[in-house]
């Protein structure tokens, strides 16, 4: 049976109201660098965003008595929201001046920040645009070999790159929650290898019924509430 990792009635991605809605709401900001002359490839941006979420979750500042630990716990106790904004030039330099972590892919740079209150964005990030994150792949993504985790995207959904980046981040987070401490450490020490690919339409139903972590979007933006967006296929969870 497909599942949301947390109990079905208390999933951070359910569209129906749950106890999570009564908690203070936070959002995880992700900023992707998109320069006019050298935008990143779409798939690389998605993969870099997913790794950025994992890097923050695995950072010592996010656990125990770390300086970000309390806000990360508060964020995970409520709805799991991620918002991707774009920046270039001076905007990017200002974003880099805020506490966070920059993760670099082959062509993409994504900076992830500790969660902020839903209505309490830092002004340097609040002024950045959400729209305009439409990206393309100049070449078809390479085939996956099955040894690294794959975040499979719903092939029937048309999502902007920004929306897909957030969904890939959700999928990576669900996989992280499912892993043991040892499995997490192994993934982290390897640099969080992963791939993001659109699933074959004929295989999507099989993936959603596989028991692997499945993201059902709450439908705040772009797509209908309850839409299945990502299956997190980590070898340790098969």
BAGUFI-416491 format. One line per field, with one value per residue (C-alpha): residue in three letters; x, y, z. Coordinates in Angstrom, 2 decimals. Example, Ala and Ser with C-alpha at 12.3 -4.5 7.8 and 13.67 -1.06 7.14 Angstrom:
BEGIN
residuo (ALA|SER)
X (12.30|13.67)
Y (-4.50|-1.06)
Z (7.80|7.14)
END
This chain:
BEGIN
residuo (UNK|UNK|UNK|UNK|UNK|UNK|UNK|UNK|UNK|UNK|UNK|UNK|UNK|UNK|UNK|UNK|UNK|UNK|UNK|UNK|UNK|UNK|UNK|UNK|UNK|UNK|UNK|UNK|UNK|UNK|UNK|UNK|UNK|UNK|UNK|UNK|UNK|UNK|UNK|UNK|UNK|UNK|UNK|UNK|UNK|UNK|UNK|UNK|UNK|UNK|UNK|UNK|UNK|UNK|UNK|UNK|UNK|UNK|UNK|UNK|UNK|UNK|UNK|UNK|UNK|UNK|UNK|UNK|UNK|UNK|UNK|UNK|UNK|UNK|UNK|UNK|UNK|UNK|UNK|UNK|UNK|UNK|UNK|UNK|UNK|UNK|UNK|UNK|UNK|UNK|UNK|UNK|UNK|UNK|UNK|UNK|UNK|UNK|UNK|UNK|UNK|UNK|UNK|UNK|UNK|UNK|UNK|UNK|UNK|UNK|UNK|UNK|UNK|UNK|UNK|UNK|UNK|UNK|UNK|UNK|UNK|UNK|UNK|UNK|UNK|UNK|UNK|UNK|UNK|UNK|UNK|UNK|UNK|UNK|UNK|UNK|UNK|UNK|UNK|UNK|UNK|UNK|UNK|UNK|UNK|UNK|UNK|UNK|UNK|UNK|UNK|UNK|UNK|UNK|UNK|UNK|UNK|UNK|UNK|UNK|UNK|UNK|UNK|UNK|UNK|UNK|UNK|UNK|UNK|UNK|UNK|UNK|UNK|UNK|UNK|UNK|UNK|UNK|UNK|UNK|UNK|UNK|UNK|UNK|UNK|UNK|UNK|UNK|UNK|UNK|UNK|UNK|UNK|UNK|UNK|UNK|UNK|UNK|UNK|UNK|UNK|UNK|UNK|UNK|UNK|UNK|UNK|UNK|UNK|UNK|UNK|UNK|UNK|UNK|UNK|UNK|UNK|UNK|UNK|UNK|UNK|UNK|UNK|UNK|UNK|UNK|UNK|UNK|UNK|UNK|UNK|UNK|UNK|UNK|UNK|UNK|UNK|UNK)
X (0.00|1.30|1.85|2.98|5.50|3.60|0.23|-2.35|-4.44|-1.43|0.55|2.24|1.10|-2.60|-5.06|-7.65|-7.32|-5.34|-3.82|-0.78|-2.84|-3.22|0.54|2.44|3.19|6.67|8.14|11.53|12.95|14.98|16.57|17.82|20.34|19.11|21.38|20.03|23.01|23.53|20.39|20.80|19.47|16.05|16.90|20.09|18.14|15.61|18.34|20.30|17.19|16.48|20.07|19.85|16.89|18.83|21.95|19.94|18.21|21.55|23.41|24.52|22.83|19.44|19.54|19.88|20.79|21.87|21.04|18.43|17.07|14.06|12.74|13.36|11.34|8.55|8.48|8.26|5.50|3.26|2.62|5.78|5.95|8.82|8.90|11.41|12.33|14.82|17.67|20.48|23.27|22.95|19.83|21.83|24.67|22.20|20.67|24.12|24.59|21.81|22.39|21.93|23.72|24.53|24.49|26.03|25.18|26.61|25.04|22.72|23.23|20.54|20.70|18.54|17.70|16.41|12.60|10.91|7.36|4.89|4.35|7.84|10.19|13.42|13.09|16.05|14.07|10.52|11.28|12.48|10.17|8.52|7.59|10.15|11.62|10.78|13.90|14.79|17.19|19.53|20.09|17.96|18.89|21.10|19.52|19.52|21.39|19.29|22.09|21.36|18.06|15.62|12.84|10.22|7.97|4.36|4.50|0.93|1.47|2.71|4.70|6.94|10.58|10.11|7.12|8.94|12.00|9.83|8.19|11.56|12.57|9.45|10.29|13.87|12.61|10.16|12.96|15.16|12.46|12.14|15.85|17.65|20.37|23.00|21.39|21.13|24.82|25.81|23.78|25.13|28.76|28.36|27.21|23.50|23.64|20.23|18.45|15.16|13.34|9.84|8.43|7.37|3.59|3.07|5.01|3.57|0.70|3.12|5.34|2.50|1.36|4.86|4.94|7.76|7.38|4.82|4.19|0.55|0.58|-1.69|-2.54|-1.47|-0.14|-0.38|-1.89|-5.03|-5.05|-4.18|-2.22|0.49|3.63|6.76|7.73|11.02|12.78|15.73|17.47|17.37|13.57|12.80)
Y (0.00|3.47|5.67|9.09|7.83|9.51|7.96|8.62|10.81|12.91|13.31|16.69|16.47|15.61|18.08|17.47|19.43|17.58|18.35|19.66|22.65|23.76|24.09|27.27|27.06|27.34|27.13|25.96|28.57|27.38|29.86|28.75|30.88|31.67|34.05|35.38|34.17|30.80|29.22|25.76|22.63|21.66|18.14|19.31|22.02|19.45|17.11|19.92|21.14|17.63|17.30|20.73|19.58|16.49|18.51|20.75|17.79|16.08|19.19|19.20|22.58|20.96|18.22|17.88|21.21|22.76|26.38|25.45|22.36|23.94|25.63|22.49|20.47|23.06|22.99|19.21|19.17|21.28|21.17|20.54|23.54|24.35|27.40|27.90|31.42|32.57|35.03|36.40|38.94|41.15|39.25|36.04|37.75|39.12|35.68|34.21|36.67|35.00|31.86|28.83|26.27|26.49|23.20|23.03|20.60|20.32|23.59|24.52|26.37|26.15|27.78|26.31|28.24|27.14|27.26|30.61|31.46|31.35|35.11|35.97|35.75|37.78|40.80|39.63|36.50|37.88|40.21|37.36|36.06|32.63|32.76|32.56|29.22|27.53|25.65|23.20|20.32|21.04|17.27|14.33|13.23|10.15|6.79|5.73|2.58|1.55|1.71|5.26|6.63|7.88|10.38|9.46|12.31|11.80|11.84|13.12|16.37|19.57|21.41|24.44|23.81|25.58|23.43|20.27|21.29|21.56|18.21|16.53|17.98|16.48|13.07|13.22|14.19|11.28|8.87|10.40|9.87|6.20|5.37|4.14|6.30|4.06|4.31|8.08|8.33|6.19|8.37|11.58|10.39|9.54|13.12|12.29|10.78|10.76|11.19|12.86|11.48|11.43|7.94|5.92|6.40|2.67|2.19|5.04|2.98|0.25|2.78|4.39|0.96|-0.26|0.84|3.29|6.80|8.74|12.48|13.53|17.27|19.43|21.50|24.95|25.83|24.68|21.21|19.69|18.74|15.09|14.73|12.08|13.85|11.87|8.33|8.10|4.95|4.48|1.07|0.64|0.95|-1.59)
Z (0.00|-0.79|2.20|3.37|5.96|8.78|9.67|6.97|9.26|10.28|7.08|6.53|2.90|3.35|1.85|4.59|7.86|10.54|13.93|12.07|10.97|14.59|15.07|14.11|10.40|8.91|5.44|4.20|1.79|-1.18|-3.56|-6.96|-8.80|-12.31|-14.17|-17.48|-19.49|-17.80|-16.32|-14.83|-16.48|-15.15|-13.95|-12.29|-10.49|-9.24|-8.03|-6.38|-4.55|-3.25|-2.03|-0.40|1.70|2.77|3.56|5.88|7.57|8.14|9.30|12.93|13.38|12.60|15.24|19.00|20.53|17.23|16.53|13.90|15.68|17.36|14.23|12.16|14.69|14.68|10.89|10.79|13.43|11.17|7.44|5.45|3.17|0.84|-1.40|-4.20|-5.27|-7.87|-7.62|-9.73|-9.41|-6.34|-5.24|-5.02|-3.16|-0.59|-0.17|0.41|3.26|5.27|7.38|5.17|3.03|-0.67|-2.55|-6.01|-8.80|-12.30|-13.41|-10.55|-7.28|-4.61|-1.21|1.55|4.69|8.09|8.20|8.74|9.90|7.05|7.31|8.57|5.59|5.78|3.52|1.39|0.50|0.55|-2.36|-4.59|-7.29|-7.21|-10.89|-13.65|-12.62|-15.92|-16.92|-19.68|-20.13|-23.06|-23.33|-22.18|-18.64|-18.45|-17.71|-14.05|-13.07|-10.08|-7.50|-6.34|-5.00|-7.62|-7.03|-9.62|-10.76|-11.79|-15.61|-15.88|-13.96|-15.59|-12.91|-13.15|-12.30|-8.98|-8.04|-9.13|-7.08|-3.97|-4.70|-5.20|-1.85|-0.27|-1.71|-0.45|3.00|3.14|2.22|4.93|7.55|6.58|6.84|9.92|11.49|9.89|6.46|6.80|7.73|4.74|2.37|3.90|3.81|0.12|-0.60|-0.97|-4.47|-6.14|-9.44|-10.32|-13.34|-14.77|-14.36|-17.37|-17.64|-17.71|-14.48|-12.40|-11.02|-9.96|-8.21|-6.28|-5.06|-4.18|-0.53|-1.22|0.27|-1.73|-1.73|-1.92|-2.38|-0.25|-3.31|-2.13|-5.60|-9.23|-8.80|-7.29|-3.59|-3.01|-6.25|-6.06|-7.21|-6.25|-5.29|-3.36|-4.55|-2.20|-2.49|1.30|1.26|-1.46)
END
